[in-house]
Amino acid sequence: MDVVGMGTLAMDKLYKVDVLPKEDSFCVIENTAYAPGGSGTNVIVQMGRCLK
């Protein structure tokens, strides 16, 4: 089966923080990471996992 995907491709930036800040407050970012995402990317990855 051939699958062609059309949609958005995005790079998600993930933050690990010490606490979830409340309104008008602050938190400390302990670590950052990047992960590919976007609706088109997510659908194609799931299709690939289902077709294995």
PQR file of N, CA, C, O and H, with PARSE charges and radii, in Angstrom:
ATOM      1  N   MET A   1       0.847  -1.172   0.000 -0.4000 1.5000
ATOM      2  CA  MET A   1       0.000   0.000   0.000 -0.0000 2.0000
ATOM      3  C   MET A   1       0.892   1.236   0.000  0.5500 1.7000
ATOM      4  O   MET A   1       1.829   1.326   0.793 -0.5500 1.4000
ATOM      5  N   ASP A   2       0.608   2.177  -0.878 -0.4000 1.5000
ATOM      6  CA  ASP A   2       1.314   3.454  -0.909 -0.0000 2.0000
ATOM      7  C   ASP A   2       0.483   4.502  -0.186  0.5500 1.7000
ATOM      8  O   ASP A   2      -0.736   4.564  -0.345 -0.5500 1.4000
ATOM      9  H   ASP A   2      -0.153   2.103  -1.523  0.4000 1.0000
ATOM     10  N   VAL A   3       1.154   5.319   0.605 -0.4000 1.5000
ATOM     11  CA  VAL A   3       0.469   6.384   1.343 -0.0000 2.0000
ATOM     12  C   VAL A   3       1.228   7.677   1.102  0.5500 1.7000
ATOM     13  O   VAL A   3       2.453   7.719   1.216 -0.5500 1.4000
ATOM     14  H   VAL A   3       2.144   5.268   0.734  0.4000 1.0000
ATOM     15  N   VAL A   4       0.502   8.719   0.772 -0.4000 1.5000
ATOM     16  CA  VAL A   4       1.084  10.048   0.606 -0.0000 2.0000
ATOM     17  C   VAL A   4       0.418  10.952   1.631  0.5500 1.7000
ATOM     18  O   VAL A   4      -0.809  10.995   1.723 -0.5500 1.4000
ATOM     19  H   VAL A   4      -0.493   8.684   0.679  0.4000 1.0000
ATOM     20  N   GLY A   5       1.220  11.668   2.397 -0.4000 1.5000
ATOM     21  CA  GLY A   5       0.675  12.556   3.416 -0.0000 2.0000
ATOM     22  C   GLY A   5       0.871  14.011   3.044  0.5500 1.7000
ATOM     23  O   GLY A   5       1.934  14.401   2.560 -0.5500 1.4000
ATOM     24  H   GLY A   5       2.216  11.632   2.322  0.4000 1.0000
ATOM     25  N   MET A   6      -0.150  14.804   3.270 -0.4000 1.5000
ATOM     26  CA  MET A   6      -0.059  16.249   3.069 -0.0000 2.0000
ATOM     27  C   MET A   6      -0.610  16.915   4.317  0.5500 1.7000
ATOM     28  O   MET A   6      -1.711  16.595   4.763 -0.5500 1.4000
ATOM     29  H   MET A   6      -1.013  14.487   3.663  0.4000 1.0000
ATOM     30  N   GLY A   7       0.127  17.808   4.859 -0.4000 1.5000
ATOM     31  CA  GLY A   7      -0.309  18.497   6.072 -0.0000 2.0000
ATOM     32  C   GLY A   7       0.848  19.289   6.642  0.5500 1.7000
ATOM     33  O   GLY A   7       1.842  19.535   5.958 -0.5500 1.4000
ATOM     34  H   GLY A   7       1.021  18.069   4.496  0.4000 1.0000
ATOM     35  N   THR A   8       0.721  19.674   7.859 -0.4000 1.5000
ATOM     36  CA  THR A   8       1.743  20.498   8.477 -0.0000 2.0000
ATOM     37  C   THR A   8       2.870  19.643   9.057  0.5500 1.7000
ATOM     38  O   THR A   8       2.665  18.505   9.479 -0.5500 1.4000
ATOM     39  H   THR A   8      -0.086  19.474   8.415  0.4000 1.0000
ATOM     40  N   LEU A   9       4.042  20.220   9.062 -0.4000 1.5000
ATOM     41  CA  LEU A   9       5.205  19.634   9.711 -0.0000 2.0000
ATOM     42  C   LEU A   9       5.705  20.688  10.686  0.5500 1.7000
ATOM     43  O   LEU A   9       5.912  21.841  10.307 -0.5500 1.4000
ATOM     44  H   LEU A   9       4.209  21.144   8.719  0.4000 1.0000
ATOM     45  N   ALA A  10       5.897  20.303  11.919 -0.4000 1.5000
ATOM     46  CA  ALA A  10       6.320  21.262  12.937 -0.0000 2.0000
ATOM     47  C   ALA A  10       7.407  20.641  13.804  0.5500 1.7000
ATOM     48  O   ALA A  10       7.573  19.421  13.834 -0.5500 1.4000
ATOM     49  H   ALA A  10       5.729  19.367  12.227  0.4000 1.0000
ATOM     50  N   MET A  11       8.130  21.480  14.497 -0.4000 1.5000
ATOM     51  CA  MET A  11       9.103  21.027  15.477 -0.0000 2.0000
ATOM     52  C   MET A  11       8.612  21.521  16.830  0.5500 1.7000
ATOM     53  O   MET A  11       8.551  22.726  17.077 -0.5500 1.4000
ATOM     54  H   MET A  11       7.995  22.471  14.472  0.4000 1.0000
ATOM     55  N   ASP A  12       8.263  20.578  17.708 -0.4000 1.5000
ATOM     56  CA  ASP A  12       7.777  20.928  19.039 -0.0000 2.0000
ATOM     57  C   ASP A  12       8.959  21.165  19.965  0.5500 1.7000
ATOM     58  O   ASP A  12       9.929  20.408  19.950 -0.5500 1.4000
ATOM     59  H   ASP A  12       8.313  19.599  17.508  0.4000 1.0000
ATOM     60  N   LYS A  13       8.877  22.204  20.760 -0.4000 1.5000
ATOM     61  CA  LYS A  13       9.895  22.478  21.772 -0.0000 2.0000
ATOM     62  C   LYS A  13       9.285  22.135  23.124  0.5500 1.7000
ATOM     63  O   LYS A  13       8.271  22.708  23.520 -0.5500 1.4000
ATOM     64  H   LYS A  13       8.089  22.819  20.772  0.4000 1.0000
ATOM     65  N   LEU A  14       9.909  21.197  23.828 -0.4000 1.5000
ATOM     66  CA  LEU A  14       9.381  20.714  25.103 -0.0000 2.0000
ATOM     67  C   LEU A  14      10.218  21.287  26.243  0.5500 1.7000
ATOM     68  O   LEU A  14      11.447  21.306  26.178 -0.5500 1.4000
ATOM     69  H   LEU A  14      10.733  20.731  23.507  0.4000 1.0000
ATOM     70  N   TYR A  15       9.545  21.745  27.270 -0.4000 1.5000
ATOM     71  CA  TYR A  15      10.222  22.334  28.430 -0.0000 2.0000
ATOM     72  C   TYR A  15       9.941  21.485  29.672  0.5500 1.7000
ATOM     73  O   TYR A  15       8.790  21.149  29.951 -0.5500 1.4000
ATOM     74  H   TYR A  15       8.547  21.729  27.322  0.4000 1.0000
ATOM     75  N   LYS A  16      10.983  21.146  30.406 -0.4000 1.5000
ATOM     76  CA  LYS A  16      10.802  20.529  31.727 -0.0000 2.0000
ATOM     77  C   LYS A  16      10.996  21.652  32.738  0.5500 1.7000
ATOM     78  O   LYS A  16      12.032  22.317  32.755 -0.5500 1.4000
ATOM     79  H   LYS A  16      11.918  21.419  30.179  0.4000 1.0000
ATOM     80  N   VAL A  17       9.980  21.855  33.583 -0.4000 1.5000
ATOM     81  CA  VAL A  17      10.020  22.949  34.554 -0.0000 2.0000
ATOM     82  C   VAL A  17       9.929  22.400  35.973  0.5500 1.7000
ATOM     83  O   VAL A  17       9.499  21.267  36.188 -0.5500 1.4000
ATOM     84  H   VAL A  17       9.139  21.315  33.569  0.4000 1.0000
ATOM     85  N   ASP A  18      10.337  23.216  36.928 -0.4000 1.5000
ATOM     86  CA  ASP A  18      10.313  22.776  38.328 -0.0000 2.0000
ATOM     87  C   ASP A  18       8.886  22.670  38.863  0.5500 1.7000
ATOM     88  O   ASP A  18       8.587  21.752  39.627 -0.5500 1.4000
ATOM     89  H   ASP A  18      10.686  24.137  36.753  0.4000 1.0000
ATOM     90  N   VAL A  19       8.003  23.586  38.480 -0.4000 1.5000
ATOM     91  CA  VAL A  19       6.585  23.558  38.863 -0.0000 2.0000
ATOM     92  C   VAL A  19       5.779  24.167  37.717  0.5500 1.7000
ATOM     93  O   VAL A  19       6.312  24.946  36.927 -0.5500 1.4000
ATOM     94  H   VAL A  19       8.246  24.332  37.859  0.4000 1.0000
ATOM     95  N   LEU A  20       4.499  23.814  37.627 -0.4000 1.5000
ATOM     96  CA  LEU A  20       3.627  24.489  36.667 -0.0000 2.0000
ATOM     97  C   LEU A  20       3.254  25.852  37.245  0.5500 1.7000
ATOM     98  O   LEU A  20       2.693  25.928  38.338 -0.5500 1.4000
ATOM     99  H   LEU A  20       4.066  23.182  38.270  0.4000 1.0000
ATOM    100  N   PRO A  21       3.558  26.916  36.525 -0.5600 1.5000
ATOM    101  CA  PRO A  21       3.296  28.243  37.077  0.2800 2.0000
ATOM    102  C   PRO A  21       1.811  28.566  37.125  0.5500 1.7000
ATOM    103  O   PRO A  21       1.044  28.169  36.247 -0.5500 1.4000
ATOM    104  N   LYS A  22       1.429  29.274  38.138 -0.4000 1.5000
ATOM    105  CA  LYS A  22       0.071  29.792  38.251 -0.0000 2.0000
ATOM    106  C   LYS A  22       0.017  31.106  37.463  0.5500 1.7000
ATOM    107  O   LYS A  22       1.044  31.588  36.987 -0.5500 1.4000
ATOM    108  H   LYS A  22       2.051  29.597  38.851  0.4000 1.0000
ATOM    109  N   GLU A  23      -1.156  31.670  37.331 -0.4000 1.5000
ATOM    110  CA  GLU A  23      -1.308  32.910  36.589 -0.0000 2.0000
ATOM    111  C   GLU A  23      -0.412  34.008  37.168  0.5500 1.7000
ATOM    112  O   GLU A  23      -0.373  34.220  38.380 -0.5500 1.4000
ATOM    113  H   GLU A  23      -1.991  31.278  37.718  0.4000 1.0000
ATOM    114  N   ASP A  24       0.297  34.692  36.289 -0.4000 1.5000
ATOM    115  CA  ASP A  24       1.194  35.804  36.651 -0.0000 2.0000
ATOM    116  C   ASP A  24       2.328  35.381  37.577  0.5500 1.7000
ATOM    117  O   ASP A  24       2.781  36.179  38.397 -0.5500 1.4000
ATOM    118  H   ASP A  24       0.265  34.520  35.305  0.4000 1.0000
ATOM    119  N   SER A  25       2.799  34.126  37.458 -0.4000 1.5000
ATOM    120  CA  SER A  25       3.943  33.692  38.262 -0.0000 2.0000
ATOM    121  C   SER A  25       5.005  33.106  37.335  0.5500 1.7000
ATOM    122  O   SER A  25       4.847  33.118  36.114 -0.5500 1.4000
ATOM    123  H   SER A  25       2.432  33.478  36.791  0.4000 1.0000
ATOM    124  N   PHE A  26       6.062  32.607  37.908 -0.4000 1.5000
ATOM    125  CA  PHE A  26       7.208  32.134  37.144 -0.0000 2.0000
ATOM    126  C   PHE A  26       7.550  30.698  37.515  0.5500 1.7000
ATOM    127  O   PHE A  26       7.087  30.170  38.526 -0.5500 1.4000
ATOM    128  H   PHE A  26       6.190  32.598  38.900  0.4000 1.0000
ATOM    129  N   CYS A  27       8.376  30.078  36.668 -0.4000 1.5000
ATOM    130  CA  CYS A  27       8.931  28.764  36.975 -0.0000 2.0000
ATOM    131  C   CYS A  27      10.352  28.724  36.416  0.5500 1.7000
ATOM    132  O   CYS A  27      10.750  29.599  35.646 -0.5500 1.4000
ATOM    133  H   CYS A  27       8.752  30.507  35.847  0.4000 1.0000
ATOM    134  N   VAL A  28      11.097  27.722  36.802 -0.4000 1.5000
ATOM    135  CA  VAL A  28      12.467  27.546  36.327 -0.0000 2.0000
ATOM    136  C   VAL A  28      12.468  26.437  35.277  0.5500 1.7000
ATOM    137  O   VAL A  28      11.988  25.333  35.534 -0.5500 1.4000
ATOM    138  H   VAL A  28      10.774  27.011  37.427  0.4000 1.0000
ATOM    139  N   ILE A  29      13.008  26.733  34.089 -0.4000 1.5000
ATOM    140  CA  ILE A  29      13.134  25.722  33.041 -0.0000 2.0000
ATOM    141  C   ILE A  29      14.380  24.901  33.350  0.5500 1.7000
ATOM    142  O   ILE A  29      15.492  25.429  33.379 -0.5500 1.4000
ATOM    143  H   ILE A  29      13.398  27.630  33.880  0.4000 1.0000
ATOM    144  N   GLU A  30      14.183  23.605  33.580 -0.4000 1.5000
ATOM    145  CA  GLU A  30      15.298  22.721  33.937 -0.0000 2.0000
ATOM    146  C   GLU A  30      15.940  22.059  32.723  0.5500 1.7000
ATOM    147  O   GLU A  30      17.127  21.734  32.747 -0.5500 1.4000
ATOM    148  H   GLU A  30      13.280  23.177  33.557  0.4000 1.0000
ATOM    149  N   ASN A  31      15.148  21.855  31.648 -0.4000 1.5000
ATOM    150  CA  ASN A  31      15.662  21.162  30.480 -0.0000 2.0000
ATOM    151  C   ASN A  31      14.770  21.475  29.291  0.5500 1.7000
ATOM    152  O   ASN A  31      13.580  21.739  29.463 -0.5500 1.4000
ATOM    153  H   ASN A  31      14.184  22.119  31.629  0.4000 1.0000
ATOM    154  N   THR A  32      15.328  21.449  28.088 -0.4000 1.5000
ATOM    155  CA  THR A  32      14.535  21.609  26.874 -0.0000 2.0000
ATOM    156  C   THR A  32      14.865  20.472  25.914  0.5500 1.7000
ATOM    157  O   THR A  32      15.965  19.920  25.941 -0.5500 1.4000
ATOM    158  H   THR A  32      16.295  21.235  27.949  0.4000 1.0000
ATOM    159  N   ALA A  33      13.903  20.133  25.073 -0.4000 1.5000
ATOM    160  CA  ALA A  33      14.102  19.100  24.062 -0.0000 2.0000
ATOM    161  C   ALA A  33      13.242  19.443  22.855  0.5500 1.7000
ATOM    162  O   ALA A  33      12.269  20.189  22.964 -0.5500 1.4000
ATOM    163  H   ALA A  33      13.010  20.581  25.051  0.4000 1.0000
ATOM    164  N   TYR A  34      13.611  18.891  21.707 -0.4000 1.5000
ATOM    165  CA  TYR A  34      12.859  19.093  20.478 -0.0000 2.0000
ATOM    166  C   TYR A  34      12.311  17.750  20.000  0.5500 1.7000
ATOM    167  O   TYR A  34      12.961  16.717  20.158 -0.5500 1.4000
ATOM    168  H   TYR A  34      14.401  18.285  21.619  0.4000 1.0000
ATOM    169  N   ALA A  35      11.112  17.770  19.417 -0.4000 1.5000
ATOM    170  CA  ALA A  35      10.505  16.556  18.883 -0.0000 2.0000
ATOM    171  C   ALA A  35       9.715  16.927  17.623  0.5500 1.7000
ATOM    172  O   ALA A  35       9.001  17.929  17.610 -0.5500 1.4000
ATOM    173  H   ALA A  35      10.584  18.609  19.289  0.4000 1.0000
ATOM    174  N   PRO A  36       9.846  16.120  16.568 -0.5600 1.5000
ATOM    175  CA  PRO A  36       9.069  16.418  15.362  0.2800 2.0000
ATOM    176  C   PRO A  36       7.582  16.188  15.615  0.5500 1.7000
ATOM    177  O   PRO A  36       7.205  15.304  16.384 -0.5500 1.4000
ATOM    178  N   GLY A  37       6.758  16.975  14.975 -0.4000 1.5000
ATOM    179  CA  GLY A  37       5.316  16.838  15.151 -0.0000 2.0000
ATOM    180  C   GLY A  37       4.565  17.526  14.033  0.5500 1.7000
ATOM    181  O   GLY A  37       5.108  17.721  12.945 -0.5500 1.4000
ATOM    182  H   GLY A  37       7.064  17.694  14.350  0.4000 1.0000
ATOM    183  N   GLY A  38       3.349  17.889  14.282 -0.4000 1.5000
ATOM    184  CA  GLY A  38       2.480  18.473  13.275 -0.0000 2.0000
ATOM    185  C   GLY A  38       1.470  17.435  12.838  0.5500 1.7000
ATOM    186  O   GLY A  38       1.738  16.236  12.918 -0.5500 1.4000
ATOM    187  H   GLY A  38       2.908  17.731  15.166  0.4000 1.0000
ATOM    188  N   SER A  39       0.312  17.877  12.378 -0.4000 1.5000
ATOM    189  CA  SER A  39      -0.764  16.934  12.064 -0.0000 2.0000
ATOM    190  C   SER A  39      -0.381  15.952  10.969  0.5500 1.7000
ATOM    191  O   SER A  39      -0.664  14.760  11.094 -0.5500 1.4000
ATOM    192  H   SER A  39       0.094  18.851  12.313  0.4000 1.0000
ATOM    193  N   GLY A  40       0.251  16.414   9.907 -0.4000 1.5000
ATOM    194  CA  GLY A  40       0.657  15.504   8.828 -0.0000 2.0000
ATOM    195  C   GLY A  40       1.670  14.485   9.296  0.5500 1.7000
ATOM    196  O   GLY A  40       1.554  13.304   8.969 -0.5500 1.4000
ATOM    197  H   GLY A  40       0.481  17.382   9.806  0.4000 1.0000
ATOM    198  N   THR A  41       2.658  14.917  10.053 -0.4000 1.5000
ATOM    199  CA  THR A  41       3.684  14.018  10.576 -0.0000 2.0000
ATOM    200  C   THR A  41       3.082  12.983  11.507  0.5500 1.7000
ATOM    201  O   THR A  41       3.390  11.797  11.394 -0.5500 1.4000
ATOM    202  H   THR A  41       2.752  15.877  10.319  0.4000 1.0000
ATOM    203  N   ASN A  42       2.236  13.410  12.416 -0.4000 1.5000
ATOM    204  CA  ASN A  42       1.632  12.486  13.386 -0.0000 2.0000
ATOM    205  C   ASN A  42       0.793  11.414  12.704  0.5500 1.7000
ATOM    206  O   ASN A  42       0.843  10.250  13.103 -0.5500 1.4000
ATOM    207  H   ASN A  42       1.985  14.373  12.507  0.4000 1.0000
ATOM    208  N   VAL A  43       0.021  11.785  11.680 -0.4000 1.5000
ATOM    209  CA  VAL A  43      -0.822  10.813  10.983 -0.0000 2.0000
ATOM    210  C   VAL A  43       0.035   9.801  10.233  0.5500 1.7000
ATOM    211  O   VAL A  43      -0.251   8.605  10.275 -0.5500 1.4000
ATOM    212  H   VAL A  43      -0.019  12.730  11.356  0.4000 1.0000
ATOM    213  N   ILE A  44       1.072  10.255   9.553 -0.4000 1.5000
ATOM    214  CA  ILE A  44       1.934   9.340   8.795 -0.0000 2.0000
ATOM    215  C   ILE A  44       2.661   8.377   9.736  0.5500 1.7000
ATOM    216  O   ILE A  44       2.798   7.198   9.412 -0.5500 1.4000
ATOM    217  H   ILE A  44       1.304  11.227   9.519  0.4000 1.0000
ATOM    218  N   VAL A  45       3.126   8.850  10.885 -0.4000 1.5000
ATOM    219  CA  VAL A  45       3.790   7.971  11.847 -0.0000 2.0000
ATOM    220  C   VAL A  45       2.818   6.889  12.336  0.5500 1.7000
ATOM    221  O   VAL A  45       3.180   5.715  12.407 -0.5500 1.4000
ATOM    222  H   VAL A  45       3.014   9.808  11.148  0.4000 1.0000
ATOM    223  N   GLN A  46       1.593   7.285  12.671 -0.4000 1.5000
ATOM    224  CA  GLN A  46       0.607   6.308  13.132 -0.0000 2.0000
ATOM    225  C   GLN A  46       0.256   5.312  12.027  0.5500 1.7000
ATOM    226  O   GLN A  46       0.085   4.125  12.303 -0.5500 1.4000
ATOM    227  H   GLN A  46       1.300   8.239  12.613  0.4000 1.0000
ATOM    228  N   MET A  47       0.147   5.772  10.797 -0.4000 1.5000
ATOM    229  CA  MET A  47      -0.114   4.851   9.668 -0.0000 2.0000
ATOM    230  C   MET A  47       1.006   3.820   9.560  0.5500 1.7000
ATOM    231  O   MET A  47       0.750   2.631   9.368 -0.5500 1.4000
ATOM    232  H   MET A  47       0.286   6.736  10.573  0.4000 1.0000
ATOM    233  N   GLY A  48       2.247   4.286   9.686 -0.4000 1.5000
ATOM    234  CA  GLY A  48       3.386   3.379   9.617 -0.0000 2.0000
ATOM    235  C   GLY A  48       3.363   2.336  10.725  0.5500 1.7000
ATOM    236  O   GLY A  48       3.705   1.175  10.503 -0.5500 1.4000
ATOM    237  H   GLY A  48       2.454   5.252   9.842  0.4000 1.0000
ATOM    238  N   ARG A  49       2.959   2.755  11.908 -0.4000 1.5000
ATOM    239  CA  ARG A  49       2.884   1.817  13.040 -0.0000 2.0000
ATOM    240  C   ARG A  49       1.762   0.794  12.834  0.5500 1.7000
ATOM    241  O   ARG A  49       1.906  -0.368  13.216 -0.5500 1.4000
ATOM    242  H   ARG A  49       2.681   3.698  12.088  0.4000 1.0000
ATOM    243  N   CYS A  50       0.673   1.213  12.247 -0.4000 1.5000
ATOM    244  CA  CYS A  50      -0.459   0.298  12.023 -0.0000 2.0000
ATOM    245  C   CYS A  50      -0.186  -0.690  10.901  0.5500 1.7000
ATOM    246  O   CYS A  50      -0.711  -1.804  10.915 -0.5500 1.4000
ATOM    247  H   CYS A  50       0.556   2.157  11.937  0.4000 1.0000
ATOM    248  N   LEU A  51       0.626  -0.298   9.937 -0.4000 1.5000
ATOM    249  CA  LEU A  51       0.875  -1.149   8.774 -0.0000 2.0000
ATOM    250  C   LEU A  51       2.001  -2.138   8.993  0.5500 1.7000
ATOM    251  O   LEU A  51       2.288  -2.931   8.097 -0.5500 1.4000
ATOM    252  H   LEU A  51       1.053   0.606   9.926  0.4000 1.0000
ATOM    253  N   LYS A  52       2.647  -2.124  10.141 -0.4000 1.5000
ATOM    254  CA  LYS A  52       3.747  -3.074  10.422 -0.0000 2.0000
ATOM    255  C   LYS A  52       3.210  -4.460  10.598  0.5500 1.7000
ATOM    256  O   LYS A  52       3.977  -5.392  10.840 -0.5500 1.4000
ATOM    257  H   LYS A  52       2.413  -1.479  10.868  0.4000 1.0000
TER
END
